């Protein structure tokens, strides 16, 4: 198949070779070599595509310029024709106006009153002026319409060209965005692998640290248990010593109490003898008390 656009022939000729080399091809983009080949092929195809777009814009520019020249020449020739037509039209209108003026003059002559003649003349003049103004307004409107149409055509052509340029830029930006996304995806996968390896190393370090802490906790618990046993033994020994001291102190208190009671009793007996020893009725009692006091030492 050949192209009808001669300027496109080099790209059309290269297209056959490109189709043979790239149509339905699947690159192994998972490997560095396959990815490099895919990027190289994409760059080659992109270069042909961008070159074709530039050629399209280039060869289309004269056609747009030709349309502008056509409109400009039509306006120029129309102006020239109008310049020839207007004097003839003016002669015709002058003659018509002369004839009309003669009719008006005849009408004025026929009229009886000067006021009616002047009014008719004024009305005729105003009609002519109004017609001339309307003609001028129509001409101005026509010129304005032509100007609007010309500006609209120029605007449409400009917008179309800008739209085509925007579309070309959009396609290029989409391709670049896709390439950037592919690079970011590769970076993300590499980062995931690196993070997985780091997580694995961290898990191993955490395991070693946990084992170390477990050994330290076991040693600490053993020390605490030994300290608890020692403290318990000390407390038990202190309790035994305290119990022995308290028992001995209780014993000494009992001894002192007994001694004090004995002393108190002897004092009471001595006081009884001293107070009631002279009484006859207590003589047997006092005699027994004196005997007890002599026989039982203090």
C-alpha positions as CSV (number, residue, x, y, z in Angstrom):
1,X,0.0,0.0,0.0
2,X,1.4,3.4,-1.0
3,X,0.4,6.8,0.5
4,X,-1.2,9.6,-1.5
5,X,0.9,12.1,0.4
6,X,4.3,12.2,-1.2
7,X,5.9,13.7,1.9
8,X,4.8,10.6,3.9
9,X,6.5,8.2,1.5
10,X,9.8,7.7,3.6
11,X,7.8,6.8,6.7
12,X,5.4,4.6,4.7
13,X,8.5,2.8,3.2
14,X,10.0,2.3,6.7
15,X,6.6,1.1,8.0
16,X,7.0,-2.3,6.3
17,X,10.3,-3.0,8.0
18,X,8.9,-1.8,11.3
19,X,5.9,-4.1,11.0
20,X,8.1,-7.0,10.3
21,X,10.3,-6.3,13.3
22,X,7.8,-5.1,15.9
23,X,4.2,-6.4,15.0
24,X,3.0,-8.9,17.7
25,X,6.4,-8.9,19.3
26,X,6.6,-9.7,23.0
27,X,9.7,-8.5,24.9
28,X,11.0,-10.1,28.0
29,X,10.7,-6.9,30.0
30,X,11.4,-8.8,33.2
31,X,15.1,-9.0,32.3
32,X,17.4,-6.0,31.9
33,X,18.3,-7.1,28.3
34,X,14.6,-7.5,27.3
35,X,13.7,-4.1,28.9
36,X,16.5,-2.4,27.0
37,X,15.3,-3.9,23.7
38,X,11.7,-2.8,24.4
39,X,12.8,0.7,25.2
40,X,15.0,0.9,22.1
41,X,12.1,-0.3,19.9
42,X,9.7,2.1,21.5
43,X,12.1,5.0,20.9
44,X,12.6,4.1,17.2
45,X,8.8,3.9,16.6
46,X,8.3,7.2,18.6
47,X,10.9,8.9,16.4
48,X,9.0,7.9,13.2
49,X,5.7,9.0,14.7
50,X,6.9,12.4,15.9
51,X,8.7,13.0,12.6
52,X,5.4,12.2,10.8
53,X,3.5,14.6,13.0
54,X,6.0,17.4,12.3
55,X,5.8,16.7,8.5
56,X,1.9,16.8,8.7
57,X,2.0,20.2,10.4
58,X,4.6,21.5,8.0
59,X,2.9,20.5,4.7
60,X,-0.5,21.6,6.1
61,X,0.7,25.1,6.8
62,X,0.8,26.2,3.1
63,X,-2.8,25.0,2.6
64,X,-4.0,27.1,5.6
65,X,-2.0,30.1,4.2
66,X,-3.6,29.5,0.7
67,X,-7.1,29.7,2.3
68,X,-6.2,33.0,3.9
69,X,-4.8,34.3,0.5
70,X,-8.0,33.2,-1.3
71,X,-10.2,35.2,1.2
72,X,-7.9,38.2,1.1
73,X,-7.9,38.3,-2.8
74,X,-11.6,37.9,-2.9
75,X,-12.0,40.9,-0.6
76,X,-9.5,42.9,-2.7
77,X,-11.2,42.2,-6.0
78,X,-14.6,42.8,-4.5
79,X,-13.4,46.2,-3.3
80,X,-12.1,47.0,-6.9
81,X,-15.4,45.9,-8.5
82,X,-17.3,48.0,-6.0
83,X,-15.0,51.0,-6.8
84,X,-16.0,50.6,-10.5
85,X,-19.7,50.0,-9.7
86,X,-20.2,52.8,-7.3
87,X,-19.6,55.7,-9.8
88,X,-22.1,54.2,-12.3
89,X,-24.6,53.6,-9.5
90,X,-24.1,57.2,-8.5
91,X,-24.8,58.5,-12.1
92,X,-28.0,56.4,-12.2
93,X,-29.1,57.6,-8.8
94,X,-28.3,61.2,-9.8
95,X,-30.4,60.9,-12.9
96,X,-33.2,59.3,-11.0
97,X,-32.9,62.0,-8.4
98,X,-33.0,64.6,-11.1
99,X,-36.1,63.2,-12.5
100,X,-37.6,62.9,-9.1
101,X,-36.6,66.5,-8.4
102,X,-38.4,67.5,-11.6
103,X,-41.5,65.7,-10.5
104,X,-41.3,67.4,-7.1
105,X,-40.8,70.8,-8.9
106,X,-43.8,70.2,-11.0
107,X,-45.8,69.1,-8.0
108,X,-44.7,72.3,-6.2
109,X,-45.7,74.4,-9.1
110,X,-49.1,72.7,-9.1
111,X,-49.6,73.3,-5.4
112,X,-51.3,76.4,-4.3
113,X,-49.5,76.9,-1.1
114,X,-45.8,77.5,-0.6
115,X,-46.0,75.6,2.7
116,X,-47.2,72.4,1.0
117,X,-44.4,72.7,-1.6
118,X,-41.8,73.1,1.2
119,X,-43.2,70.2,3.2
120,X,-43.1,67.9,0.1
121,X,-39.6,68.9,-0.7
122,X,-38.5,68.3,2.9
123,X,-40.1,64.9,3.0
124,X,-38.5,64.0,-0.3
125,X,-35.1,65.1,0.9
126,X,-35.5,63.2,4.2
127,X,-36.5,60.1,2.3
128,X,-33.4,60.3,0.2
129,X,-31.2,60.9,3.3
130,X,-32.9,58.0,5.1
131,X,-32.3,55.7,2.1
132,X,-28.7,56.8,2.0
133,X,-28.3,56.2,5.7
134,X,-29.9,52.8,5.4
135,X,-27.7,52.0,2.6
136,X,-24.6,53.1,4.6
137,X,-25.9,51.1,7.6
138,X,-26.4,48.0,5.4
139,X,-22.9,48.4,3.9
140,X,-21.4,48.8,7.4
141,X,-23.4,45.7,8.6
142,X,-22.2,43.7,5.6
143,X,-18.6,44.7,6.2
144,X,-18.9,43.8,9.9
145,X,-20.5,40.5,9.0
146,X,-17.6,39.7,6.5
147,X,-15.1,40.7,9.2
148,X,-16.9,38.4,11.8
149,X,-16.9,35.5,9.3
150,X,-13.2,36.1,8.5
151,X,-12.3,36.2,12.1
152,X,-14.4,33.1,12.9
153,X,-12.7,31.2,10.1
154,X,-9.3,32.3,11.3
155,X,-10.3,31.4,14.9
156,X,-11.6,27.9,13.9
157,X,-8.4,27.3,11.9
158,X,-6.3,28.4,14.8
159,X,-8.2,26.4,17.3
160,X,-8.0,23.3,15.1
161,X,-4.2,23.7,14.8
162,X,-3.9,24.3,18.5
163,X,-6.1,21.2,19.2
164,X,-3.9,19.1,17.0
165,X,-0.8,20.4,18.7
166,X,-2.3,19.7,22.1
167,X,-3.2,16.2,21.1
168,X,0.3,15.5,19.9
169,X,1.7,16.9,23.1
170,X,-0.8,14.8,25.1
171,X,0.2,11.6,23.4
172,X,3.9,12.3,24.0
173,X,3.2,13.2,27.7
174,X,1.1,10.0,28.1
175,X,4.0,7.9,26.7
176,X,6.5,9.7,29.0
177,X,4.1,9.2,31.9
178,X,3.8,5.5,31.1
179,X,7.6,5.2,30.9
180,X,7.9,7.0,34.3
181,X,5.3,4.7,35.8
182,X,7.2,1.7,34.6
183,X,10.4,3.1,36.1
184,X,8.6,3.8,39.4
185,X,7.2,0.3,39.4
186,X,10.7,-1.2,39.0
187,X,11.9,1.0,41.8
188,X,9.0,-0.1,44.0
189,X,9.7,-3.8,43.4
190,X,13.4,-3.3,44.1
191,X,12.4,-1.4,47.3
192,X,10.1,-4.2,48.3
193,X,12.8,-6.8,47.9
194,X,15.2,-4.6,49.9
195,X,12.7,-4.0,52.6
196,X,11.9,-7.8,52.8
197,X,15.6,-8.5,53.2
198,X,15.9,-5.8,55.8
199,X,12.8,-7.2,57.6
200,X,14.4,-10.7,57.5
201,X,17.7,-9.4,59.0
202,X,15.7,-7.4,61.6
203,X,13.7,-10.6,62.5
204,X,17.0,-12.5,63.0
205,X,18.4,-9.7,65.1
206,X,15.1,-9.6,67.1
207,X,15.3,-13.3,67.7
208,X,18.9,-13.1,68.9
209,X,18.0,-10.2,71.1
210,X,14.9,-12.1,72.5
211,X,17.1,-15.1,73.3
212,X,19.7,-12.9,75.0
213,X,16.9,-11.2,77.0
214,X,15.5,-14.7,77.9
215,X,18.9,-15.8,79.2
216,X,19.3,-12.5,81.1
217,X,15.7,-12.8,82.5
218,X,16.4,-16.4,83.6
219,X,19.6,-15.3,85.3
220,X,17.9,-12.4,86.9
221,X,15.0,-14.6,88.1
222,X,17.5,-17.0,89.6
223,X,19.3,-14.2,91.4
224,X,16.1,-12.8,92.7
225,X,15.0,-16.3,93.8
226,X,18.3,-16.8,95.6
227,X,18.0,-13.3,97.2
228,X,14.4,-14.2,98.2
229,X,15.6,-17.4,99.8
230,X,18.4,-15.7,101.6
231,X,16.1,-13.0,102.8
232,X,13.5,-15.5,103.9
233,X,16.2,-17.4,105.8
234,X,17.4,-14.2,107.4
235,X,13.9,-13.3,108.4
236,X,13.3,-16.8,109.8
237,X,16.6,-16.6,111.7
238,X,15.7,-13.2,113.0
239,X,12.2,-14.4,114.0
240,X,13.8,-17.4,115.9
241,X,16.3,-15.0,117.6
242,X,13.6,-12.6,118.4
243,X,11.4,-15.4,119.8
244,X,14.4,-16.7,121.9
245,X,15.0,-13.2,123.2
246,X,11.4,-12.6,124.0
247,X,11.2,-16.1,125.7
248,X,14.3,-15.3,127.8
249,X,13.0,-11.8,128.6
250,X,9.6,-13.3,129.6
251,X,11.4,-15.9,131.7
252,X,13.4,-13.1,133.4
253,X,10.3,-11.1,133.9
254,X,8.6,-14.1,135.5
255,X,11.6,-14.6,137.8
256,X,11.6,-11.0,138.8
257,X,7.8,-11.0,139.2
258,X,8.1,-14.1,141.4
259,X,10.9,-12.5,143.4
260,X,8.9,-9.3,143.7
261,X,5.8,-11.2,144.8
262,X,8.0,-13.1,147.4
263,X,9.4,-9.9,148.6
264,X,5.9,-8.3,148.7
265,X,4.5,-11.3,150.6
266,X,7.4,-11.3,153.1
267,X,6.9,-7.6,153.6
268,X,3.2,-8.2,154.2
269,X,4.0,-10.9,156.7
270,X,6.5,-8.7,158.4
271,X,4.0,-5.9,158.4
272,X,1.3,-8.2,159.9
273,X,3.7,-9.4,162.6
274,X,4.8,-5.8,163.3
275,X,1.2,-4.6,163.5
276,X,-0.6,-7.5,165.1
277,X,2.1,-9.5,166.9
278,X,1.1,-8.0,170.3
279,X,-2.4,-9.1,170.1
280,X,-3.1,-12.4,171.9
281,X,-5.7,-13.6,169.5
282,X,-3.2,-13.5,166.6
283,X,-0.3,-15.0,168.6
284,X,-0.5,-18.4,166.9
285,X,-0.4,-16.7,163.5
286,X,2.4,-14.4,164.3
287,X,4.4,-17.2,165.8
288,X,4.0,-19.2,162.6
289,X,4.9,-16.2,160.5
290,X,8.1,-15.6,162.5
291,X,9.0,-19.2,162.2
292,X,8.4,-19.1,158.4
293,X,10.5,-15.9,158.1
294,X,13.4,-17.5,160.0
295,X,13.3,-20.7,158.1
296,X,12.7,-19.4,154.6
297,X,15.5,-16.9,153.7
298,X,14.6,-13.8,151.7
